[in-house]
C-alpha cells in the first residue's frame, strides 16, 4: 500500500501570506497526485490533479508541483476563503489520502 | 448542473446491515467510474470502493473487503453500497464521488462529490 504523509498537520497564517503544504509518498507515484480542499461540514473540492494541473474554476493563486515522492501545494496569497483543510491524494495505485493539513487564521 | 445526493445513513447496531444510495444527475452516469469515500468523525478521508463505468470492475479497501458491496443501476442513475457486518469503526460520513474522466480504465481523481450521509454504528 502507498502511504501519504502531509506536513505540517496545522498551519497558522494571515491573509496575504504565501503558504506551502508538503506531501510525501512512500514510493514513487510519478505525477499521479491530487489536492483537495475541505471546509467544515462540506464535501472535499478538487483543486489540482496530475500534480500541477489546475481544475477548472479554481483560482490561479493555487499551484502544485513535484513528482516521484515529493509534492507541494502553494497558495500564493492566502485569502479569507482559503482557511480550510487540505488533503493530498495519490491515484497511482488505488487511492490513498494524506492525513490533512488544517490552514487556520493566525 | 452535476449533482450527487447520498441517502440511507442512520444509526445501526454492530453486526447489522445497511444500504446507502447515491442519486446522480446532470451527467451521463453510465460513462463514469464511481466511488465511495468515508470520513470518520474528526478524521481524514478514506477511500472505500470503486465501480467502473460499465460495472464490470469493482475494488475495495482492505478495511471493508468481504463486508461491503458496491453496485450501480444505470436505469435509475444510482450508485449503491451494501454494508454488512457493520463495526463501530465504520462510523463515518459516507460520500459518493465521480471520476473526472469519462469511460476511463485508469485510476482517476474525483471531481464531483455529494454532501455525504452519516452512518453511526452503535449499540
HADDOCK unambig.tbl for C-alpha pairs under 7 A between the chains (distance, minus, plus):
assign (segid A and resid 34 and name CA) (segid B and resid 109 and name CA) 6.89 0.50 0.50
assign (segid A and resid 42 and name CA) (segid B and resid 115 and name CA) 6.31 0.50 0.50
assign (segid A and resid 43 and name CA) (segid B and resid 113 and name CA) 6.22 0.50 0.50
assign (segid A and resid 43 and name CA) (segid B and resid 114 and name CA) 6.60 0.50 0.50
assign (segid A and resid 43 and name CA) (segid B and resid 115 and name CA) 5.39 0.50 0.50
assign (segid A and resid 44 and name CA) (segid B and resid 113 and name CA) 6.98 0.50 0.50
assign (segid A and resid 46 and name CA) (segid B and resid 110 and name CA) 6.92 0.50 0.50
assign (segid A and resid 46 and name CA) (segid B and resid 111 and name CA) 5.64 0.50 0.50
assign (segid A and resid 49 and name CA) (segid B and resid 109 and name CA) 6.91 0.50 0.50
assign (segid A and resid 91 and name CA) (segid B and resid 107 and name CA) 5.65 0.50 0.50
assign (segid A and resid 91 and name CA) (segid B and resid 108 and name CA) 6.28 0.50 0.50
assign (segid A and resid 91 and name CA) (segid B and resid 109 and name CA) 6.95 0.50 0.50
assign (segid A and resid 92 and name CA) (segid B and resid 107 and name CA) 6.63 0.50 0.50
assign (segid A and resid 94 and name CA) (segid B and resid 107 and name CA) 6.63 0.50 0.50
assign (segid A and resid 95 and name CA) (segid B and resid 47 and name CA) 6.32 0.50 0.50
assign (segid A and resid 96 and name CA) (segid B and resid 47 and name CA) 6.65 0.50 0.50
assign (segid A and resid 97 and name CA) (segid B and resid 45 and name CA) 6.23 0.50 0.50
assign (segid A and resid 97 and name CA) (segid B and resid 46 and name CA) 6.67 0.50 0.50
assign (segid A and resid 99 and name CA) (segid B and resid 44 and name CA) 5.44 0.50 0.50
assign (segid A and resid 100 and name CA) (segid B and resid 44 and name CA) 6.37 0.50 0.50
